[in-house]
Amino acid sequence: MIADIVTAILVLSGSLLALTAAIGIVRFPDTLTRMHAATKPQTLGLLLCLGGSAARMTHSADVWMLLLAGLFALLTAPVVAHRVGRVAYQEQRLRDSLIAPDEMETGEHD
């Protein structure tokens, strides 16, 4: 009974976060804000859904697979976001008002 409630709360909250991330990707005006919507709430939503699923699993091998899927998402989302940000910067597809000092141009951060 309590496991069902915990599972429902985790899966529903994770689904809501994933939905808000999808809406943000569609609605936000530029690359940096879309990149934020694609990584942070979507990854947390996935982890909540995986946690809710793991609460109902009976075999430990299934839980380990869910844990590996969550770990993979945590490792790859920041790398993809960084690469998208770098490409957007190199292609000059950013709004000037979003980046005050241009640290990449001065060579401080390579």
C-alpha positions in Angstrom: 0.0 0.0 0.0 2.7 2.5 1.0 4.9 1.4 -1.9 2.1 2.0 -4.3 1.7 5.6 -3.0 5.4 6.3 -3.1 5.6 4.8 -6.6 2.7 6.9 -7.8 4.1 10.1 -6.3 7.5 9.6 -7.9 6.3 8.6 -11.3 3.7 11.4 -11.5 6.2 14.1 -10.3 8.8 12.8 -12.7 6.3 12.8 -15.6 5.4 16.4 -14.7 9.0 17.5 -14.8 9.6 15.7 -18.1 6.4 17.4 -19.5 7.6 20.9 -18.3 11.0 20.2 -19.9 9.3 19.3 -23.2 7.2 22.4 -23.1 10.3 24.5 -22.3 12.1 23.1 -25.3 9.3 24.1 -27.6 8.5 27.5 -26.0 11.9 28.9 -25.1 13.4 31.4 -27.6 17.1 30.5 -27.8 19.6 27.7 -27.6 20.8 28.3 -24.0 17.4 28.4 -22.4 16.3 25.3 -24.4 19.5 23.6 -23.4 18.7 24.3 -19.8 15.2 22.9 -20.2 16.5 19.8 -22.0 19.0 18.8 -19.3 18.0 19.8 -15.7 14.2 19.1 -15.3 14.3 16.3 -17.9 17.1 14.4 -16.1 15.5 14.9 -12.7 12.1 13.7 -14.1 13.8 10.6 -15.5 15.4 9.8 -12.2 12.2 10.2 -10.3 10.4 7.9 -12.8 13.2 5.4 -12.5 13.1 5.6 -8.7 9.3 5.0 -8.7 9.8 2.0 -11.0 12.6 0.7 -8.8 10.3 0.8 -5.8 8.0 -1.7 -7.4 10.7 -4.1 -8.8 11.2 -7.4 -7.1 14.4 -8.6 -8.7 17.6 -6.9 -7.9 18.9 -7.3 -11.4 16.1 -5.1 -12.7 16.8 -2.4 -10.1 20.5 -2.4 -11.1 19.5 -1.9 -14.7 17.4 1.1 -13.7 20.3 2.4 -11.6 22.6 2.1 -14.6 20.1 3.9 -16.8 19.9 6.8 -14.3 23.7 6.9 -14.0 24.1 7.0 -17.7 21.6 9.9 -17.9 23.5 11.8 -15.2 26.8 11.3 -17.0 25.7 12.2 -20.5 23.3 15.1 -20.0 26.0 17.6 -18.8 28.4 16.5 -21.6 25.7 17.0 -24.3 24.7 20.3 -22.9 28.3 21.5 -22.8 28.8 20.5 -26.5 25.5 22.1 -27.6 26.5 25.3 -25.8 30.0 25.3 -27.4 28.6 24.8 -30.9 26.0 27.5 -30.4 28.7 29.9 -29.3 31.0 29.0 -32.2 28.1 29.4 -34.7 27.3 32.7 -33.0 23.7 31.7 -32.4 23.4 33.3 -28.9 21.7 36.5 -27.8 24.2 39.1 -26.8 22.3 40.0 -23.7 22.8 36.5 -22.3 26.6 36.6 -22.2 27.9 39.8 -20.5 31.7 39.3 -20.6 32.9 37.2 -23.5 35.4 35.0 -21.6 35.8 32.6 -24.5 37.0 35.3 -26.8 39.8 36.4 -24.4 41.0 32.8 -24.1 40.5 32.6 -20.3 38.5 29.3 -20.5 39.5 26.9 -23.3 
